[in-house]
Each structure stands twice: as structure tokens, then as C-alpha cells.
Amino acid sequence: MAPTISLDSKRILITGGARGLGQNFAEAAIAAGAQIVIADILEDVGRKAAQEMGALFVGVDLAKPEAIENCVKKAVDKLGGLDGLVNCGAIATGIGGPSMMETDIEVWDKVMDVNVRGTWLMSKAAVPHLMANEASKIVNVASDTALWGAPKLISYVASKGAIISMTRSMSRELGPEGIAVNCIAPGLTLVEATEYVPEDRKNQYIEGRSIQREQMPEDVTGTVLFLLSDAADFLTGQCLPINGGFVMN
């Protein structure tokens, strides 16, 4: 179980919330007292997940700027405002394996459009609403692959490295507006998106960690709840690796 942190009265939008880490973040935030809208391209799966956890749902395609604008507008209408945004939506499957020499330009562009541009545009659309409240939060989901340079995953690694750098820049610009911006860099976590990962890569993580076991979603949720809470009001521009000590800052 994740540590108990109060998010009472917080209104939070979580992208990529239909399954995996995003779904776990949403469930944990609801348990902590938040009102949640999950946004995802998987509309049927997302609506079912939202109904089961007691969240609201909005469909979104992060590759389409107009869809992002509409998503934020609908989420704010449903929640009556916005106190927090978790940018978890990303392309993470079906892109690993090819070397940097073999990666298709089309794959690279698609990953960048969704993972990087989508995160920027989602944050941009949310900022006017976040500014209306004191101590609002943006939490971007990066990956520790960008910290250690995972091979044969170059488009994903590059996109998550961009998320880390973008978080720092956003924190400088949005700090004066009372918005804290941080990111997390999870290690390989047991969710649907990592089922395709070869066993040797999974073993590399387990054996290379200080805490030598598989990483579960609940290992990550506590940090996200903290970053969304009032306890993190003076923390911004940081990237927190959550990987059992596989990568250390």
C-alpha cells in the first residue's frame, strides 16, 4: 500500500489513466481524497476503468493538438477547476528492439509527437486553469531509461530525456505563477506496457538495484501523491528516480 497522503479537495487530471501506472495513480489519488478525471486514447477501456474507480473520463489523442485543448476544457468543466496535472500518457510499447541505426523516422516522429509535444501542449492548455488556484502542481512522467541510456529504445529514451529537461524549464517559467513542476523517472515497472520487455533486461534491472526485486506500481504511487500534495509546495524543477537504486542522482 502507498503511504497515506491527503489530497482532499484536489481536482486532478491524469493522462494515460486507462491502465498501467496512470490507472494506479488515479486509484491512489482517489483514495487520498482527490477528484479525478482520467484521459486516454483507449476510450472503452478508460470509461470502464473510470467507472470502476469512481473517476470521470475524457477521451484524448495526444498526437492531436485540438484534442488536447478539448480534453482540458472538458476535464475542467467536469471538475469545476484544476489543481493538478499528471502527464502519464505516452507511447511505450512496440518501439523497443531496433537499434538506433534501424529505428524508422516515422516511429521517431510519432513518439516525439505524443510523448514530448503532447506533454508540452497538455501542460500549456492546463496552465491557465492551474493559475487560478494556489500551489498547483504538474507531475511529468519520464523514465530512468533516460538517466542510464537504455540501448535499442532510442526514440523512447530521447523523449523521456526531453521530458526531464522540459520539466526544469517549465518550473522556471511557472514558478512565479505558483505552479510547481516536477517529474518522476520510474524504473522498469510491472505493468501492461512492460510485458514485452525481454527477460534479460528485466533481470538487469533486478540485479542492478540496491533493492533487488521487481518494481511494482505501488512503489511509484506514493511519490506521485506526495508531489501533488501540499507537502511538496516548495519542491519544483526536480527529477526523482524511482527505481530501487538502479540509478542514483
C-alpha positions as CSV (number, residue, x, y, z in Angstrom):
1,M,0.0,0.0,0.0
2,A,1.2,3.5,-0.8
3,P,1.7,5.9,2.1
4,T,-1.4,7.9,3.1
5,I,-1.2,11.5,1.8
6,S,-4.2,13.8,1.8
7,L,-5.3,15.2,-1.5
8,D,-8.7,16.3,-0.1
9,S,-10.5,18.8,-2.4
10,K,-7.7,18.5,-5.1
11,R,-9.0,18.3,-8.7
12,I,-6.6,16.4,-10.8
13,L,-6.3,15.4,-14.5
14,I,-4.3,12.3,-15.2
15,T,-3.4,11.4,-18.8
16,G,-2.8,7.8,-19.7
17,G,-5.1,6.8,-16.9
18,A,-6.9,3.9,-18.5
19,R,-4.4,1.3,-17.5
20,G,-0.9,0.8,-16.1
21,L,0.8,3.4,-14.0
22,G,-1.7,6.1,-14.9
23,Q,-4.6,3.9,-13.6
24,N,-2.7,3.2,-10.4
25,F,-2.0,6.9,-9.9
26,A,-5.7,7.7,-10.3
27,E,-6.8,5.0,-7.9
28,A,-4.3,6.1,-5.3
29,A,-5.3,9.8,-5.7
30,I,-9.0,9.0,-5.3
31,A,-8.1,7.0,-2.1
32,A,-6.3,10.1,-0.9
33,G,-9.4,12.2,-1.4
34,A,-8.9,13.8,-4.8
35,Q,-11.5,14.2,-7.6
36,I,-10.0,12.7,-10.7
37,V,-10.5,12.9,-14.5
38,I,-8.6,10.3,-16.4
39,A,-7.8,11.0,-20.1
40,D,-6.8,8.3,-22.6
41,I,-7.0,7.4,-26.2
42,L,-8.4,4.0,-25.1
43,E,-11.9,5.2,-24.7
44,D,-13.7,2.0,-23.9
45,V,-11.1,0.8,-21.5
46,G,-10.8,4.2,-20.0
47,R,-14.5,4.6,-19.4
48,K,-14.7,1.2,-17.8
49,A,-11.7,1.9,-15.6
50,A,-13.1,5.3,-14.6
51,Q,-16.4,3.9,-13.6
52,E,-14.8,1.1,-11.5
53,M,-12.6,3.5,-9.6
54,G,-15.0,6.4,-9.2
55,A,-13.3,8.8,-11.6
56,L,-14.5,10.7,-14.6
57,F,-13.3,10.1,-18.1
58,V,-12.4,12.2,-21.1
59,G,-11.0,10.8,-24.4
60,V,-7.8,12.3,-25.9
61,D,-5.3,11.7,-28.6
62,L,-2.1,13.3,-27.5
63,A,-0.9,13.4,-31.2
64,K,-3.7,15.9,-32.0
65,P,-3.4,19.5,-30.5
66,E,-7.1,20.2,-30.9
67,A,-7.9,17.1,-29.0
68,I,-5.7,18.1,-26.1
69,E,-7.4,21.5,-25.9
70,N,-10.8,19.9,-25.9
71,C,-9.7,17.4,-23.2
72,V,-8.6,20.0,-20.8
73,K,-11.7,22.1,-21.3
74,K,-13.9,19.0,-20.7
75,A,-11.9,18.0,-17.6
76,V,-12.2,21.5,-16.1
77,D,-15.9,21.6,-16.8
78,K,-16.4,18.2,-15.1
79,L,-14.2,19.1,-12.1
80,G,-15.1,22.7,-11.7
81,G,-11.4,23.7,-11.9
82,L,-8.0,22.2,-11.8
83,D,-5.4,21.8,-9.1
84,G,-3.1,19.2,-10.6
85,L,-2.0,17.5,-13.8
86,V,-0.2,14.2,-14.2
87,N,1.3,13.8,-17.7
88,C,1.5,10.0,-17.8
89,G,0.1,9.4,-21.3
90,A,2.9,8.2,-23.7
91,I,3.8,5.7,-26.4
92,A,5.8,3.0,-24.6
93,T,5.1,-0.3,-26.4
94,G,6.0,-1.6,-29.8
95,I,9.0,0.7,-30.2
96,G,11.8,-1.2,-28.4
97,G,14.2,-3.6,-30.1
98,P,15.6,-1.9,-33.2
99,S,19.0,-0.2,-32.8
100,M,19.5,3.5,-33.4
101,M,20.5,2.6,-36.9
102,E,17.3,0.6,-37.6
103,T,14.8,2.9,-36.0
104,D,12.3,4.3,-38.5
105,I,11.9,8.1,-38.8
106,E,8.1,7.6,-38.7
107,V,8.4,5.8,-35.3
108,W,10.7,8.6,-34.0
109,D,8.3,11.3,-35.1
110,K,5.2,9.6,-33.6
111,V,6.9,9.0,-30.3
112,M,8.1,12.7,-30.1
113,D,4.6,14.0,-31.1
114,V,2.9,12.1,-28.3
115,N,5.5,11.9,-25.6
116,V,7.1,15.3,-25.9
117,R,4.8,17.6,-27.8
118,G,1.8,16.0,-26.1
119,T,3.2,16.7,-22.7
120,W,4.0,20.3,-23.6
121,L,0.6,21.0,-25.1
122,M,-1.3,19.3,-22.3
123,S,0.6,21.4,-19.8
124,K,0.1,24.5,-21.8
125,A,-3.6,24.0,-22.0
126,A,-3.8,23.3,-18.3
127,V,-1.7,26.3,-17.1
128,P,-4.5,29.0,-17.2
129,H,-6.7,26.8,-15.0
130,L,-3.9,25.8,-12.7
131,M,-3.0,29.5,-12.2
132,A,-6.5,30.1,-10.8
133,N,-5.5,28.2,-7.6
134,E,-2.7,28.4,-5.1
135,A,0.1,25.9,-5.1
136,S,-1.0,23.9,-8.2
137,K,1.1,21.0,-9.4
138,I,2.3,19.4,-12.6
139,V,3.9,16.0,-12.5
140,N,5.5,14.7,-15.6
141,V,6.3,11.0,-16.0
142,A,9.8,10.4,-17.5
143,S,11.8,7.2,-17.2
144,D,15.1,6.1,-15.8
145,T,16.0,4.8,-19.2
146,A,16.9,8.4,-20.0
147,L,19.2,8.5,-17.0
148,W,21.2,5.4,-17.8
149,G,20.9,5.4,-21.6
150,A,19.0,2.2,-22.3
151,P,20.0,0.7,-25.7
152,K,17.7,-0.3,-28.5
153,L,15.0,2.1,-27.4
154,I,16.3,5.4,-28.7
155,S,13.1,7.2,-29.6
156,Y,11.6,6.5,-26.2
157,V,14.8,7.3,-24.3
158,A,15.1,10.6,-26.2
159,S,11.5,11.5,-25.5
160,K,11.9,10.9,-21.8
161,G,15.1,12.8,-21.6
162,A,13.2,15.7,-23.2
163,I,10.6,15.4,-20.5
164,I,13.2,15.8,-17.8
165,S,14.7,18.9,-19.5
166,M,11.3,20.3,-20.2
167,T,10.3,19.9,-16.6
168,R,13.2,22.1,-15.5
169,S,12.4,24.8,-18.0
170,M,8.7,24.7,-17.1
171,S,9.4,25.0,-13.4
172,R,11.4,28.3,-14.1
173,E,8.6,29.8,-16.1
174,L,5.6,28.6,-14.0
175,G,7.1,29.1,-10.5
176,P,6.2,32.8,-10.4
177,E,2.6,31.7,-11.2
178,G,2.5,29.4,-8.2
179,I,2.8,26.2,-10.1
180,A,5.3,23.6,-9.1
181,V,6.5,21.3,-11.9
182,N,8.4,18.1,-11.2
183,C,8.9,14.7,-12.9
184,I,9.5,11.2,-11.8
185,A,11.7,8.7,-13.6
186,P,10.4,5.2,-12.8
187,G,12.5,2.1,-13.4
188,L,11.1,-0.9,-15.2
189,T,7.7,-1.5,-13.5
190,L,5.4,-4.5,-13.9
191,V,2.5,-3.1,-15.9
192,E,1.0,-3.9,-19.3
193,A,3.3,-1.5,-21.1
194,T,6.4,-3.5,-20.0
195,E,5.2,-7.0,-20.7
196,Y,7.1,-7.1,-24.0
197,V,10.5,-6.3,-22.3
198,P,13.0,-9.2,-22.7
199,E,13.8,-11.3,-19.6
200,D,17.5,-10.3,-19.8
201,R,16.5,-6.6,-19.5
202,K,14.2,-7.4,-16.6
203,N,17.0,-9.3,-14.8
204,Q,19.4,-6.5,-15.5
205,Y,17.2,-4.2,-13.5
206,I,16.6,-6.6,-10.6
207,E,20.2,-7.5,-10.3
208,G,21.4,-3.9,-10.6
209,R,19.1,-2.4,-8.0
210,S,20.0,-1.8,-4.4
211,I,16.6,-3.2,-3.5
212,Q,16.8,-6.4,-5.6
213,R,13.2,-7.3,-6.5
214,E,10.7,-6.5,-9.2
215,Q,9.3,-3.0,-9.2
216,M,5.5,-2.7,-8.7
217,P,3.2,0.2,-9.5
218,E,2.6,0.8,-5.8
219,D,6.3,1.5,-5.5
220,V,5.7,4.6,-7.6
221,T,2.3,5.9,-6.5
222,G,3.4,7.3,-3.1
223,T,5.9,9.7,-4.7
224,V,3.3,11.0,-7.2
225,L,0.8,11.6,-4.3
226,F,3.5,13.5,-2.4
227,L,4.3,15.7,-5.5
228,L,0.6,16.5,-5.9
229,S,0.1,17.3,-2.2
230,D,0.7,20.4,-0.2
231,A,3.7,18.8,1.3
232,A,5.6,19.4,-2.0
233,D,4.7,23.1,-2.3
234,F,8.3,24.2,-2.3
235,L,9.7,21.4,-4.5
236,T,10.0,22.2,-8.2
237,G,12.2,21.5,-11.2
238,Q,13.3,18.1,-9.9
239,C,13.5,14.7,-11.4
240,L,13.0,11.9,-8.8
241,P,14.3,8.5,-10.0
242,I,12.1,5.7,-8.5
243,N,13.9,2.5,-9.3
244,G,15.1,0.8,-6.1
245,G,18.6,2.3,-6.6
246,F,19.3,1.2,-10.1
247,V,20.1,4.8,-11.0
248,M,21.2,7.2,-8.3
249,N,21.4,11.1,-8.6
